[in-house]
Amino acid sequence: MKKPVLSLEEHKEIAASMANIRSELMWIFKKMQPIAVTGKVSKTCHKTLNQIDELRHQLDNAFHAIISDEMFENLGHIYYPHKK
């Protein structure tokens, strides 16, 4: 049985949502900085960001598995928009 894959359009939608989610979480964590410098809050913030980054990494691998080099040249790093 063939392993299900996301379409190119689905990857684009997810990448845009992931960028928004990460940006929003960074904003929240910066607002929480006065209480997040020690203890459980800080650990939870870092763990959450690390999990989001791991998910983004896994999705990026899946994205590269379905596109050609030519498509990559046109689209670039959709899960890492600031990377060249």
C-alpha positions as CSV (number, residue, x, y, z in Angstrom):
1,M,0.0,0.0,0.0
2,K,1.3,3.4,-1.0
3,K,2.1,5.8,1.8
4,P,-0.2,8.8,1.8
5,V,1.4,12.2,1.0
6,L,0.3,15.8,1.2
7,S,-0.2,17.7,-2.0
8,L,1.9,20.7,-2.9
9,E,-1.0,23.0,-2.1
10,E,-1.5,21.3,1.2
11,H,2.2,21.9,2.0
12,K,1.9,25.5,1.1
13,E,-1.1,26.0,3.3
14,I,0.5,24.2,6.2
15,A,3.8,26.1,5.8
16,A,1.9,29.4,6.0
17,S,0.0,28.3,9.0
18,M,3.1,27.0,10.7
19,A,4.9,30.4,10.1
20,N,1.9,32.2,11.7
21,I,1.7,29.8,14.7
22,R,5.4,30.1,15.4
23,S,5.3,33.9,15.1
24,E,2.3,34.1,17.4
25,L,4.0,31.8,20.0
26,M,7.2,33.9,19.9
27,W,5.1,37.0,20.6
28,I,3.4,35.3,23.5
29,F,6.6,34.0,24.9
30,K,8.2,37.5,24.7
31,K,5.2,39.0,26.6
32,M,5.6,36.2,29.2
33,Q,9.3,36.9,29.6
34,P,9.0,38.6,33.0
35,I,7.6,35.3,34.5
36,A,9.3,32.9,32.1
37,V,12.9,33.5,33.2
38,T,12.9,30.5,35.6
39,G,11.1,27.3,36.3
40,K,8.3,25.5,34.6
41,V,7.1,28.3,32.4
42,S,10.4,28.7,30.8
43,K,10.9,25.0,30.2
44,T,7.4,24.8,28.7
45,C,8.1,27.7,26.3
46,H,11.3,26.1,25.1
47,K,9.7,22.7,24.8
48,T,6.8,24.0,22.8
49,L,9.1,25.9,20.4
50,N,11.3,22.9,20.0
51,Q,8.3,20.7,19.2
52,I,7.1,23.2,16.6
53,D,10.5,23.3,15.0
54,E,10.7,19.5,14.9
55,L,7.3,19.3,13.2
56,R,8.4,21.9,10.7
57,H,11.5,19.9,10.0
58,Q,9.5,16.7,9.4
59,L,7.1,18.5,7.1
60,D,10.0,20.1,5.2
61,N,11.4,16.6,4.6
62,A,8.0,15.4,3.3
63,F,7.8,18.5,1.1
64,H,11.2,17.8,-0.5
65,A,10.2,14.2,-1.1
66,I,7.4,15.2,-3.4
67,I,9.0,18.0,-5.4
68,S,11.7,18.1,-8.1
69,D,14.8,20.2,-8.0
70,E,13.2,22.5,-10.6
71,M,10.2,23.0,-8.4
72,F,12.4,23.7,-5.4
73,E,14.3,26.4,-7.4
74,N,10.9,28.1,-8.0
75,L,9.4,27.6,-4.6
76,G,12.4,27.7,-2.2
77,H,12.2,26.8,1.4
78,I,8.5,27.1,2.1
79,Y,8.8,25.9,5.7
80,Y,11.8,28.2,6.3
81,P,10.9,31.3,4.4
82,H,14.0,33.3,5.6
83,K,16.4,30.6,4.5
84,K,18.1,31.0,1.1
